Amino acid sequence: MLIGIETEKKFEQIMIERGNTLIRSSSSEDMNDHIDYFVNDYSVDVKGNRDKNKIWLELVNVTGKKGWLYGKADYIAFDMTDLGCFCFFKTFDLLQVVKDVKEIAKNGTEFFKLYTRKTLKDKIVKVKYKDIKHLETQKVCYG
C-alpha cells in the first residue's frame, strides 16, 4: 500500500508541475469505480511500480468482483519505473486486449493466460509493455 501512496504523490506532483487540473477522487469513486484522479476532466486510475516485462491486467479482483479493467476510469496510468515515465492507456483498449483470454496459466512465466490464486478470487493476465505499447495514448516522463 505504501508503494501505491508514493506513486500517487509522484503522479500528483508531475501532473501539477505540467499545468494540469488535478482533482482527487472520492473514496467511493476510488473503491467502486477504480478512479484515483480527474486530470483535465478525464478520470485516471494510477498503477504503481510496473516493470515493462511484467504488467498485470486485472479482470476480476481478489474478492471476485469486476477488476479495474471494468472500472469507470477513462485511462490507466502505469508508473513504468524502468522507463521513468507514466504511460497512459485507455482502460477500454486494455480490456479489449485480454477480455477473451480463457486459458489458465500453468506457471508464473506464461503471458496472455489467466492467473488465479487458490486463496483469492482474482483473475489477472500478464502482458509485456511491447504487447500494448501501440495502444499508449501518452507518455509523461519524470526521469
C-alpha positions as CSV (number, residue, x, y, z in Angstrom):
1,M,0.0,0.0,0.0
2,L,2.9,2.3,0.7
3,I,4.2,2.0,-2.9
4,G,0.7,3.0,-4.1
5,I,0.6,6.1,-1.9
6,E,4.1,7.1,-3.1
7,T,3.2,6.5,-6.7
8,E,0.1,8.7,-6.3
9,K,2.1,11.5,-4.7
10,K,4.6,11.4,-7.6
11,F,1.7,11.4,-10.1
12,E,0.1,14.4,-8.4
13,Q,3.3,16.4,-8.4
14,I,4.1,15.6,-12.1
15,M,0.6,16.5,-13.2
16,I,0.5,19.8,-11.3
17,E,4.0,20.7,-12.5
18,R,2.9,20.3,-16.1
19,G,-0.1,22.6,-15.5
20,N,-2.9,20.1,-15.5
21,T,-6.0,20.5,-13.5
22,L,-6.0,17.7,-10.9
23,I,-8.8,16.6,-8.6
24,R,-8.5,13.6,-6.2
25,S,-11.5,11.2,-6.5
26,S,-13.8,10.5,-3.6
27,S,-13.2,7.3,-1.6
28,S,-16.3,5.9,-3.1
29,E,-15.1,6.6,-6.7
30,D,-11.7,5.1,-5.8
31,M,-13.1,1.9,-4.3
32,N,-16.1,1.3,-6.5
33,D,-15.2,3.0,-9.8
34,H,-11.4,2.4,-9.8
35,I,-10.8,6.2,-10.3
36,D,-7.9,7.8,-8.4
37,Y,-7.9,11.3,-10.1
38,F,-9.6,13.6,-12.5
39,V,-7.0,15.2,-14.7
40,N,-8.3,17.9,-17.1
41,D,-11.8,16.3,-16.8
42,Y,-10.6,12.8,-17.6
43,S,-10.7,10.0,-15.0
44,V,-7.5,8.2,-14.3
45,D,-6.6,5.0,-12.3
46,V,-2.9,5.1,-11.3
47,K,-1.0,1.9,-11.1
48,G,2.4,1.9,-9.5
49,N,5.8,0.3,-9.8
50,R,5.3,-1.6,-13.1
51,D,8.0,-3.5,-14.9
52,K,7.9,-3.3,-18.7
53,N,8.3,-7.1,-19.0
54,K,5.6,-7.9,-16.5
55,I,2.4,-5.9,-16.5
56,W,-0.6,-7.4,-14.8
57,L,-4.1,-6.6,-16.1
58,E,-7.0,-7.3,-13.7
59,L,-10.2,-8.8,-14.9
60,V,-11.5,-9.9,-11.5
61,N,-10.3,-8.6,-8.2
62,V,-9.3,-10.5,-5.1
63,T,-12.9,-10.5,-3.8
64,G,-14.4,-11.8,-7.0
65,K,-15.8,-8.5,-8.2
66,K,-15.0,-6.9,-11.6
67,G,-11.4,-5.8,-11.7
68,W,-10.1,-2.4,-12.6
69,L,-10.2,-3.1,-16.4
70,Y,-14.0,-2.9,-15.9
71,G,-13.8,0.3,-13.8
72,K,-15.1,3.7,-14.9
73,A,-11.7,5.3,-15.3
74,D,-11.1,6.7,-18.8
75,Y,-7.4,6.0,-18.5
76,I,-5.0,3.7,-16.7
77,A,-1.6,5.4,-16.0
78,F,1.1,2.9,-15.3
79,D,4.2,4.1,-13.5
80,M,6.8,2.3,-15.6
81,T,9.7,2.8,-13.3
82,D,12.2,1.2,-15.7
83,L,11.2,3.7,-18.3
84,G,11.0,6.7,-15.9
85,C,7.5,7.5,-17.2
86,F,3.8,7.3,-16.6
87,C,2.3,5.6,-19.6
88,F,-1.3,6.3,-20.3
89,F,-3.7,3.8,-21.9
90,K,-7.5,3.9,-22.4
91,T,-9.0,1.4,-20.0
92,F,-11.3,0.1,-22.7
93,D,-8.4,-0.6,-25.0
94,L,-6.5,-2.6,-22.4
95,L,-9.7,-4.6,-21.7
96,Q,-10.1,-5.5,-25.4
97,V,-6.6,-7.0,-25.3
98,V,-7.3,-9.6,-22.6
99,K,-11.1,-9.9,-22.2
100,D,-11.2,-13.1,-24.3
101,V,-8.3,-14.9,-22.5
102,K,-9.6,-18.2,-21.2
103,E,-6.6,-20.4,-20.9
104,I,-5.3,-20.9,-17.4
105,A,-1.6,-20.4,-16.8
106,K,0.3,-23.4,-15.6
107,N,3.2,-21.3,-14.0
108,G,4.4,-17.8,-13.5
109,T,6.3,-17.5,-16.7
110,E,3.4,-17.5,-19.1
111,F,1.9,-14.5,-20.9
112,F,-1.7,-13.9,-22.1
113,K,-3.1,-16.6,-19.8
114,L,-5.3,-16.3,-16.8
115,Y,-3.7,-16.4,-13.4
116,T,-5.7,-17.2,-10.3
117,R,-4.6,-17.8,-6.7
118,K,-6.0,-20.6,-4.7
119,T,-6.9,-18.5,-1.7
120,L,-8.2,-15.5,-3.7
121,K,-10.7,-14.9,-6.4
122,D,-8.7,-12.7,-8.7
123,K,-8.2,-13.3,-12.4
124,I,-5.3,-11.4,-13.9
125,V,-3.4,-11.6,-17.2
126,K,0.3,-10.9,-17.6
127,V,1.5,-8.9,-20.7
128,K,4.6,-7.1,-21.7
129,Y,4.8,-3.4,-22.5
130,K,5.8,-4.2,-26.1
131,D,2.5,-6.0,-26.4
132,I,0.4,-3.0,-25.5
133,K,2.7,-0.1,-26.5
134,H,0.8,0.5,-29.7
135,L,-2.2,1.4,-27.5
136,E,-0.4,4.0,-25.4
137,T,-2.0,7.4,-25.7
138,Q,0.5,9.5,-23.8
139,K,3.8,9.1,-22.0
140,V,4.8,11.6,-19.3
141,C,8.4,11.1,-18.3
142,Y,10.0,12.2,-15.0
143,G,13.4,10.6,-15.1
